[in-house]
């Protein structure tokens, strides 16, 4: 029978405040994204050949653009794009090859707490402290808002 013990293999060092979310894909376990209250997302290369044996990765780039805490980050199924949500009431779609924002999603009136891609990456869903869930296309257009007393409190996970 296999050993089911979890062991700390190392840590990642780079954010200046709490980490709020991490994301990776099944296809590329060498890449990890972390979101933070320092308003950034860091794209990490999880290499094992580092001088400091306690570190398990190096930052490849920091994604900057949000003006408040980044609350969530997810990766598209193909690993080409990241989607982030923030307390600045917006979402951002990032092209990972360039580190640039390709779309900004504006429409929530409260902190956006959670975001997700559809399985085909053609739609985006977000949940907010404004008690709504929004369905977006990848062009940044809100196609539907679930509101009108559907939720009586924050939507913290979608």
N, C-alpha and C positions, 0 to 999 in steps of 0.2 A: 504494500500500500504506500502511496506517495506521501511526502511530507507536506502538510497543509499549513505550515508555519509561515507567517509573513515576516519578512526581514527587511529592514531599512537598507536600501542599496546606496543611498546618497540623497542629496538635496539639490535644489536649484536656487541660485542666489541672484537677485536682480531687481525685484520690486521694492519700492520705498514705503509700502503700506500693505494692509491685509490683502491676501489673495482671495478672490470671491468665487472663481470658477476655473476649471481646467477642461480642456477638450483635446481629443486625439481621434485618429481614424484607425480602423482595423487594418487597412491596407498599408499604412506607413507608421509603424510604431516608433520610428526614430524622431518623429515630429510631435511636439506637444505645444499647446497654447495655454497661457495663463492670463486671467483678467484680474484687475486689482483696483482697490480704492485709490491708488495713485494715478488713476485716469488713463492707464495704459494697458495694452495687451502685449505680452512678449511671446514671440515665436522661438521655441527652443529646439536645438538639435540635441537629442539624447544620445550622445556618444559616451563610450566607456573608457576611452584612452586619454584621460585628463591627468595633468600633473598632480592636482589635489584629489586624492582617492575618495574624499567625502562628497565631491561634486559629481553629479551624474549627467550634466548637460551644460551646453553653452548657449547664450542668447544669440540668435541669428539676426533679429531685428525687433524693434519696439514699434507698435502701431499706436500712433498718437492722433487725436482728433476730438475725442470726447472732452467736454468741459466740466464733467463731474464724475463720480465713481462709475466704473464699469462693473455692472452687476452680473453679467452672463456673457459667455462666448461659446459658440458652437461652430463646427466645421461642416462644410458641404460634403456630401457623400463621396465626391471625387477628390476631396482634399485641396481643391483649388481656391476656395473662398472661405472666409470666416465671417460670421455674423455676430455683432456685439450689441448688447443693450446697456443703457446707462441711466443714471439718475438725472441726466440732462434732458430727459423726456424723449430721447431719440434712439434709433437703431442705426447701425452702420454696416454696410457690406464692404468687405475688404478683399482685394485681390492679393493673395499671398505672394505671388511672384514679384510684385512691385512694392507691396506694403502700402498701397494707396487705397483710399476710400473710393469705391466706384458708385455707391448710392448712399443717400442719407434718407431715413424714413422718419418723417415728422407728422405728428397727429395726436399722440398721447398728451394728456394734460397733467400727468403725474409721472413719477419715476418709473421707467421701464425695468421690470425685475427679471424677465425671462424671455427667451427667444428660441425659435426652432425653425429648421428647414423642413419642408415636405420631403418625402423619400426621393422624389424626382428633382429636387432642388428648384422647382418652378414657383413655389409659394413659400411664404414666410408667415409665421404666427408669433404674436407677442402678447405678453401679459403685463399689466401695469397696476400701480397704486391708484390709478383713476378708476379702478374696478371694472375695466374693460379688457376684452381680448380682441385683437385686431388681426385680420387676414390681409396680407399684402401680396402684390406681385413683385418680381425682382426688379422692376423699374422704379420702385418706391411709391407705388400708388396703393392706397388703402382701398381694398375691394369690399370689405365688410367689417362692421364693428358689432360685437356681441356686447350689448349694454342693456339699458332700460331695466335695471333692477335684477339682472341675471345673477350678479354676484353682489353680496352685501359688504364685502371687504376686498382687500387687495387680491390681485391675481399674482401669486408669487412663483408659479411654475406652469409651463405649457408643454 
